[in-house]
């Protein structure tokens, strides 16, 4: 069977599309290439999602700095730095993106940038200790995050030009599920491997794997047959960026979506604080690196495709369901904390809390990504993505204040605050208009 025949067969199975020539909301010239675009993008996203798990700023990098003796100040800076720097510059990047008729090269460059940052991080971890190690990792994480921001803007635009509506959620969901399976296998290897003689060898291996994954992803993405798009709306980056912000109140539906997305951060912020409560109260073995990766990988494997298929018909309801699930997990965690804290030491209970939190987080991510791509068109998709991400960068940076709330009143107070935010996210998601489906 020819390469095209294999691609069409894989696309037909994964996208559940018997006729690859049926296209919605993409240029007619891209329709015949949709199977190849879908498969290449799926492979690229699977590799980078796996890489995100192996070098996670929520789990692996904090664990690494703690194990290698870096000062705590660097550990507390990882998540806000990783999330905000990946989002804040996107409004300015989008202006340059819109000047180019073919945008996939932005993603390729950003992916190579992430690979280079991780390669240098390998050198830092192998040669430095203490504060020098902390500074090296934080600076390179900043480079990694800025490169990631370029990829984020470009990918939504390329997806909107090459993969039709009703297939985008499946693309994101299958990629998450595939990466979840690979993360699961990696976690099992870590759990059952004999201990390494030097503490940093495991982290060197994980970072090195990240270099390979992002390099391979860049090469695959370069092969996507993207057609030329509109280049209107370019101009001075700062001036155009400031003008773009006004779309938040000029476009009521988009402004509502951005508000909903801001409220959905409760699902993401909840996870590390649930982990903190398990560690402080239960001292469970699930706090081991391999076990946490196992829970995260299993969640991605089982939830990704389900959320993706549902998103293609009603992505706003996916966001609402994810909010409810996350809120219920937080309430269950609080109930255990107040009445039966010893249950945190029961491995299956701790595992269930971590797993369900990760499932909810996957749903929130797949739902809001699909909603944004389906709501926009090929002329404004990059702009809407950049504005949304810039606002979210500010919101995520404000998440540093949760650390103050934790220090002053404890992790339970943080979860109560996030429960309130989660309920607001549920209501806001439900009243969004449906932009997915036929």
For each residue, the residues with C-beta under 8 A, 3 or more apart:
1: 5 6 9
2: 5 6
3: 6 7
4: 7 8 35 36
5: 1 2 8 9
6: 1 2 3 9 10
7: 3 4 10 11 35 36 39
8: 4 5 11 12 20 35
9: 1 5 6 12 13
10: 6 7 13 14 35 39
11: 7 8 14 15 17 20 34 35 36 38 39
12: 8 9 15 16 17 18 20 35
13: 9 10 16
14: 10 11 38 39 42 170 174
15: 11 12 38 167 170 171
16: 12 13 170
17: 11 12 20 22 167
18: 12
19: 22
20: 8 11 12 17 34 35
21: 31 32 34
22: 17 19 164
23: 26 28 30 31 34 164
24: 164 165 166 438
25: 160 164 165 374 377 378
26: 23 30 31 34 160 161 162 163 164 165 378
27: 30 31 161 227 229 378
28: 23 31
29: 32 227
30: 23 26 27 33 34 37 161 162 225 226 227
31: 21 23 26 27 28 34 164
32: 21 29
33: 30 36 37 162 225 227
34: 11 20 21 23 26 30 31 37 38 162 163 164 167
35: 4 7 8 10 11 12 20 38 39
36: 4 7 11 33 39 40 223 224 225
37: 30 33 34 40 41 162 163 224 225 226
38: 11 14 15 34 35 41 42 162 163 167 171
39: 7 10 11 14 35 36 42 43
40: 36 37 43 44 220 221 223 224
41: 37 38 44 45 155 158 159 162 163 171 221 224
42: 14 38 39 45 46 171 174 175 178
43: 39 40 46 47 217 220
44: 40 41 47 48 107 111 217 218 220 221
45: 41 42 48 49 155 171 172 175 179 217
46: 42 43 49 50 175 178 179 182
47: 43 44 50 51 179 213 214 216 217 220
48: 44 45 51 52 111 114 151 213 214 217
49: 45 46 52 53 175 176 178 179 300
50: 46 47 53 54 179 182 183 186 213
51: 47 48 54 55 114 209 210 213 214 217
52: 48 49 55 56 179
53: 49 50 56 179 183 186 293 296 297 300
54: 50 51 60 183 186 206 209 210 213
55: 51 52 60 61 118 206 207 210
56: 52 53 59 60 61 296
57: 60 61 62 78 79 81 82 83 141
58: 62 79 271 272
59: 56 62 63 289 292 293 296
60: 54 55 56 57 63 64 203 206 289 293
61: 55 56 57 64 65 78 137 141
62: 57 58 59 65 66 75 78 79
63: 59 60 66 67 289
64: 60 61 67 68 125 137 200 203
65: 61 62 68 70 74 75 78 133 134 137
66: 62 63 69 70 75
67: 63 64 199 203
68: 64 65 125 129 133 199 200 203
69: 66 129 130 133
70: 65 66 74 75 130 131 133 134 137
71: 74 75 130 131 134
72: 75 76
73: 76 77 134
74: 65 70 71 77 78 131 134 135 137 138
75: 62 65 66 70 71 72 78 134
76: 72 73 403
77: 73 74 80 81 138
78: 57 61 62 65 74 75 81 82 138 141
79: 57 58 62 82 83 272 399
80: 77 83 84 396 397 399 400
81: 57 77 78 84 85 138 141 142 145
82: 57 78 79 85 86 141 144 145
83: 57 79 80 86 87 145 393 396 397 399
84: 80 81 87 88 145 393 394 396 397
85: 81 82 88 89 142 145 146 149 393
86: 82 83 145 146 148 149 152 389 393
87: 83 84 90 149 152 389 390 392 393 396
88: 84 85 91 149 389 390 393 394 397
89: 85 92 93 146 149 390
90: 87 93 94 149 150 152 153 385 386 389 390 393
91: 88 94 95 241 244 245 386 387 389 390
92: 89 95 96 237 238 241 386
93: 89 90 96 97 106 149 150 153 386
94: 90 91 97 98 153 241 244 382 383 385 386
95: 91 92 98 99 233 234 235 236 237 240 241
96: 92 93 99 100 234 237
97: 93 94 100 103 106 153 154 157 382
98: 94 95 230 231 232 233 234 382 383
99: 95 96 231 234
100: 96 97 103 105 106 231
101: 228 229 230 231
102: 105 226 227 228 229
103: 97 100 106 107 154 157 158 161 226 229 382
104: 107 108 154 158 221 222 224 226
105: 100 102 108 109 222
106: 93 97 100 103 109 110 150 151 153 154
107: 44 103 104 110 111 150 151 154 155 158 218 221
108: 104 105 111 112 218 221 222
109: 105 106 112 113 147 150
110: 106 107 113 114 147 148 149 150 151 154
111: 44 48 107 108 114 115 147 151 214 215 217 218 221
112: 108 109 115 116 147 214 215 218
113: 109 110 116 117 143 144 146 147 150
114: 48 51 110 111 117 118 144 147 148 151 210 214
115: 111 112 118 119 210 211 214 215 218
116: 112 113 119 120 143
117: 113 114 120 121 140 141 143 144 147
118: 55 114 115 121 122 140 144 207 208 210 211 214
119: 115 116 122 123 211
120: 116 117 123 124 140
121: 117 118 124 125 136 137 140 141 144 207
122: 118 119 125 126 204 207 208 211
123: 119 120 126 127
124: 120 121 127 128 133 136 137 140
125: 64 68 121 122 128 133 137 200 203 204 207
126: 122 123 200 204
127: 123 124
128: 124 125 132 133 136
129: 68 69 132 133
130: 69 70 71 133 134
131: 70 71 74 134 135
132: 128 129 135 136
133: 65 68 69 70 124 125 128 129 130 136 137
134: 65 70 71 73 74 75 130 131 137 138
135: 74 131 132 138 139
136: 121 124 128 132 133 139 140
137: 61 64 65 70 74 121 124 125 133 134 140 141
138: 74 77 78 81 134 135 141 142
139: 135 136 142 143
140: 117 118 120 121 124 136 137 143 144
141: 57 61 78 81 82 117 121 137 138 144 145
142: 81 85 138 139 145 146
143: 113 116 117 139 140 146 147
144: 82 113 114 117 118 121 140 141 147 148
145: 81 82 83 84 85 86 141 142 148 149
146: 85 86 89 113 142 143 149 150
147: 109 110 111 112 113 114 117 143 144 150 151
148: 86 110 114 144 145 151 152
149: 85 86 87 88 89 90 93 110 145 146 152 153 389
150: 90 93 106 107 109 110 113 146 147 153 154
151: 48 106 107 110 111 114 147 148 154 155
152: 86 87 90 148 149 155 156 385 389
153: 90 93 94 97 106 149 150 156 157 382 385 386 389
154: 97 103 104 106 107 110 150 151 157 158 382
155: 41 45 107 151 152 158 159
156: 152 153 159 160 369 372 373 376 381 382 385
157: 97 103 153 154 160 161 229 378 381 382 385
158: 41 103 104 107 154 155 161 162 224 226
159: 41 155 156 162 163 168 171 373
160: 25 26 156 157 163 168 373 376 377 378 381
161: 26 27 30 103 157 158 226 227 229 378
162: 26 30 33 34 37 38 41 158 159 224 225 226 227
163: 26 34 37 38 41 159 160 167 168 171
164: 22 23 24 25 26 31 34 167 168
165: 24 25 26 168 312 374 436
166: 24 169 312 313 436 437 438
167: 15 17 34 38 163 164 170 171 312
168: 159 160 163 164 165 171 172 311 312 370 373 374
169: 166 172 173 307 308 309 310 311 312 315 366 370 436
170: 14 15 16 167 173 174 305 308 309 312
171: 15 38 41 42 45 159 163 167 168 174 175 308
172: 45 168 169 175 176 304 308 311 365 366 369 370
173: 169 170 176 177 304 305 306 307 308 309 311 366
174: 14 42 170 171 177 178 304 305 308
175: 42 45 46 49 171 172 178 179 304
176: 49 172 173 179 180 300 303 304 305 307 308 362 365 366
177: 173 174 180 181 300 301 302 303 304 305 308
178: 42 46 49 174 175 181 182 304
179: 45 46 47 49 50 52 53 175 176 182 183 297 300 304
180: 176 177 183 184 296 297 298 299 300 301 302 303 304
181: 177 178 184 185 297 300 301
182: 46 50 178 179 185 186 297
183: 50 53 54 179 180 186 187 293 296 297 300 301
184: 180 181 187 188 294 297 298 301
185: 181 182 188 189 297
186: 50 53 54 182 183 189 190 293 297
187: 183 184 190 191 290 291 293 294 296 297
188: 184 185 191 192 290 294
189: 185 186 192 193
190: 186 187 193 202 289 290 293
191: 187 188 288 290 291 294
192: 188 189
193: 189 190 196
194:
195:
196: 193 199 201 202
197: 201
198: 201
199: 67 68 196 202 203
200: 64 68 125 126 203 204
201: 196 197 198 204 205
202: 190 196 199 205 206 289
203: 60 64 67 68 125 199 200 206 207
204: 122 125 126 200 201 207 208
205: 201 202 208 209
206: 54 55 60 202 203 209 210
207: 55 118 121 122 125 203 204 210 211
208: 118 122 204 205 211 212
209: 51 54 205 206 212 213
210: 51 54 55 114 115 118 206 207 213 214
211: 115 118 119 122 207 208 214 215
212: 208 209 215 216
213: 47 48 50 51 54 209 210 216 217
214: 47 48 51 111 112 114 115 118 210 211 217 218
215: 111 112 115 211 212 218 219
216: 47 212 213 219 220
217: 43 44 45 47 48 51 111 213 214 220 221
218: 44 107 108 111 112 115 214 215 221 222
219: 215 216 222 223
220: 40 43 44 47 216 217 223
221: 40 41 44 104 107 108 111 217 218 224
222: 104 105 108 218 219
223: 36 40 219 220
224: 36 37 40 41 104 158 162 221
225: 30 33 36 37 162
226: 30 37 102 103 104 158 161 162
227: 27 29 30 33 102 161 162
228: 101 102
229: 27 101 102 103 157 161 378
230: 98 101 233 378 379
231: 98 99 100 101 234
232: 98 379
233: 95 98 230 240 379 380 383
234: 95 96 98 99 231 240
235: 95 239 240
236: 95 239 240
237: 92 95 96 240 241
238: 92 241 242
239: 235 236 242 243
240: 95 233 234 235 236 237 243 244
241: 91 92 94 95 237 238 244 245 386 390
242: 238 239 245
243: 239 240 246
244: 91 94 240 241 247 383 386 387
245: 91 241 242 248 387 390
246: 243 249 250
247: 244 250 251 254 255 383 384 387
248: 245 251 254 255 258 387 391
249: 246 252 255
250: 246 247
251: 247 248 254 255
252: 249 255 256
253: 256 257 375 432 433
254: 247 248 251 257 258 375 384 387 388
255: 247 248 249 251 252 258 259
256: 252 253 259 260 428 431 432
257: 253 254 260 261 368 371 372 375 388 432
258: 248 254 255 261 262 387 388 391 392
259: 255 256 262 263 428
260: 256 257 263 264 319 368 425 428 429 432
261: 257 258 264 265 368 388 392
262: 258 259 265 391 392 395
263: 259 260 266 323 421 422 424 425 428
264: 260 261 267 268 319 322 323 364 368 425 429
265: 261 262 268 269 392 395 396 399 421
266: 263 269 270 323 326 327 418 419 421 422 425
267: 264 270 271 322 323 326 357 360 361 363 364 422 425
268: 264 265 271 361 364
269: 265 266 272 273 399 402 414 418
270: 266 267 273 274 326 329 330 357 415 418 422
271: 58 267 268 274 275 354 357 358 361
272: 58 79 269 275 276
273: 269 270 276 277 402 406 411 414 415 418
274: 270 271 277 278 329 330 333 353 354 357 415
275: 271 272 278 279 287 292 354
276: 272 273 279 280 406 411
277: 273 274 280 281 333 337 344 411 412 415
278: 274 275 281 282 284 286 287 344 350 353 354
279: 275 276 282 283 284 287
280: 276 277 411
281: 277 278 337 341 342 344 345
282: 278 279 341 342 343 344 345 346 350
283: 279 287 345
284: 278 279 287 344 345 346 347 350
285: 288 291 347
286: 278 291 292 295 347 350 351 354
287: 275 278 279 283 284 291 292
288: 191 285 291 292
289: 59 60 63 190 202 292 293
290: 187 188 190 191 293 294
291: 187 191 285 286 287 288 294 295 351
292: 59 275 286 287 288 289 295 296 354
293: 53 59 60 183 186 187 190 289 290 296 297
294: 184 187 188 191 290 291 297 298
295: 286 291 292 298 299 351 354 355 358
296: 53 56 59 180 183 187 292 293 299 300 354 358
297: 53 179 180 181 182 183 184 185 186 187 293 294 300 301
298: 180 184 294 295 301 302 355
299: 180 295 296 302 303 355 356 358 359 361 362
300: 49 53 176 177 179 180 181 183 296 297 303 304 358 362
301: 177 180 181 183 184 297 298 304
302: 177 180 298 299 306 359
303: 176 177 180 299 300 306 307 358 359 362 363
304: 172 173 174 175 176 177 178 179 180 300 301 307 308 362 366
305: 170 173 174 176 177 308 309
306: 173 302 303 309 310
307: 169 173 176 303 304 310 311 318 322 362 363 366 367
308: 169 170 171 172 173 174 176 177 304 305 311 312 366 370
309: 169 170 173 305 306 312 313
310: 169 306 307 313 314 315 317 318 321
311: 168 169 172 173 307 308 314 315 318 366 367 370 371 436
312: 165 166 167 168 169 170 308 309 315 370 436 437
313: 166 309 310 436 437
314: 310 311 317 318 434 436 437
315: 169 310 311 312 318 319 366 367 368 370 371 374 434 435 436
316: 319 320 367 371 429 430 432 433 434 435 436
317: 310 314 320 321 367 429 430 434
318: 307 310 311 314 315 321 322 363 366 367 370
319: 260 264 315 316 322 323 363 364 367 368 371 425 429 432
320: 316 317 323 324 425 426 429 430
321: 310 317 318 324 325 363
322: 264 267 307 318 319 325 326 360 361 362 363 364 367
323: 263 264 266 267 319 320 326 327 360 364 422 423 425 426 429
324: 320 321 327 328 422 426
325: 321 322 328 329 356 359 360 363
326: 266 267 270 322 323 329 330 357 360 361 364 422
327: 266 323 324 330 331 419 422 423 426
328: 324 325 331 332
329: 270 274 325 326 332 333 353 356 357 360
330: 270 274 326 327 333 334 415 418 419 422
331: 327 328 334 335 419
332: 328 329 335 336 353
333: 274 277 329 330 336 337 353 415
334: 330 331 337 338 412 415 416 419
335: 331 332 338 339 340
336: 332 333 339 340 341 343 344 349
337: 277 281 333 334 341 344 412
338: 334 335 341 412
339: 335 336
340: 335 336 343
341: 281 282 336 337 338 344
342: 281 282 345 346
343: 282 336 340 346 349
344: 277 278 281 282 284 336 337 341 349 350
345: 281 282 283 284 342 350
346: 282 284 342 343 349 350
347: 284 285 286 350 351
348: 351 352
349: 336 343 344 346 352 353
350: 278 282 284 286 344 345 346 347 353 354
351: 286 291 295 347 348 354 355
352: 348 349 355 356
353: 274 278 329 332 333 349 350 356 357
354: 271 274 275 278 286 292 295 296 350 351 357 358
355: 295 298 299 351 352 358 359
356: 299 325 329 352 353 359 360
357: 267 270 271 274 326 329 353 354 360 361
358: 271 295 296 299 300 303 354 355 361 362
359: 299 302 303 325 355 356 362 363
360: 267 322 323 325 326 329 356 357 363 364
361: 267 268 271 299 322 326 357 358 364 365
362: 176 299 300 303 304 307 322 358 359 365 366
363: 267 303 307 318 319 321 322 325 359 360 366 367
364: 264 267 268 319 322 323 326 360 361 367 368
365: 172 176 361 362 368 369
366: 169 172 173 176 304 307 308 311 315 318 362 363 369 370
367: 307 311 315 316 317 318 319 322 363 364 370 371 429
368: 257 260 261 264 315 319 364 365 371 372
369: 156 172 365 366 372 373
370: 168 169 172 308 311 312 315 318 366 367 373 374 436
371: 257 311 315 316 319 367 368 374 375 432 435 436
372: 156 257 368 369 375 376 384 385 388
373: 156 159 160 168 369 370 376 381
374: 25 165 168 315 370 371 435 436
375: 253 254 257 371 372 384 435
376: 156 160 372 373 380 381 384 385
377: 25 160 380 381
378: 25 26 27 157 160 161 229 230 381
379: 230 232 233
380: 233 376 377 383 384
381: 156 157 160 373 376 377 378 384 385
382: 94 97 98 103 153 154 156 157 385 386
383: 94 98 233 244 247 380 386 387
384: 247 254 372 375 376 380 381 387 388
385: 90 94 152 153 156 157 372 376 381 382 388 389
386: 90 91 92 93 94 153 241 244 382 383 389 390
387: 91 244 245 247 248 254 258 383 384 390 391
388: 254 257 258 261 372 384 385 391 392
389: 86 87 88 90 91 149 152 153 385 386 392 393
390: 87 88 89 90 91 241 245 386 387 393 394
391: 248 258 262 387 388 394 395
392: 87 258 261 262 265 388 389 395 396
393: 83 84 85 86 87 88 90 389 390 396 397
394: 84 88 390 391 397 398
395: 262 265 391 392 398 399
396: 80 83 84 87 265 392 393 399
397: 80 83 84 88 393 394 400
398: 394 395 401
399: 79 80 83 265 269 395 396 402
400: 80 397 403 404
401: 398 404 405
402: 269 273 399 405 406 414 417
403: 76 400 406 407
404: 400 401 407 408
405: 401 402 408 409 413 414 417
406: 273 276 402 403 409 410 411 413 414
407: 403 404
408: 404 405 413
409: 405 406 412 413 414
410: 406 413 414
411: 273 276 277 280 406 414 415
412: 277 334 337 338 409 415 416
413: 405 406 408 409 410 416 417
414: 269 273 402 405 406 409 410 411 417 418
415: 270 273 274 277 330 333 334 411 412 418 419
416: 334 412 413 419 420
417: 402 405 413 414 420 421
418: 266 269 270 273 330 414 415 421 422
419: 266 327 330 331 334 415 416 422 423
420: 416 417 423 424
421: 263 265 266 417 418 424 425
422: 263 266 267 270 323 324 326 327 330 418 419 425 426
423: 323 327 419 420 426 427
424: 263 420 421 427 428
425: 260 263 264 266 267 319 320 323 421 422 428 429
426: 320 323 324 327 422 423 429 430
427: 423 424 430 431
428: 256 259 260 263 424 425 431 432
429: 260 264 316 317 319 320 323 367 425 426 432
430: 316 317 320 426 427
431: 256 427 428
432: 253 256 257 260 316 319 371 428 429
433: 253 316
434: 314 315 316 317 437
435: 315 316 371 374 375
436: 165 166 169 311 312 313 314 315 316 370 371 374
437: 166 312 313 314 434
438: 24 166
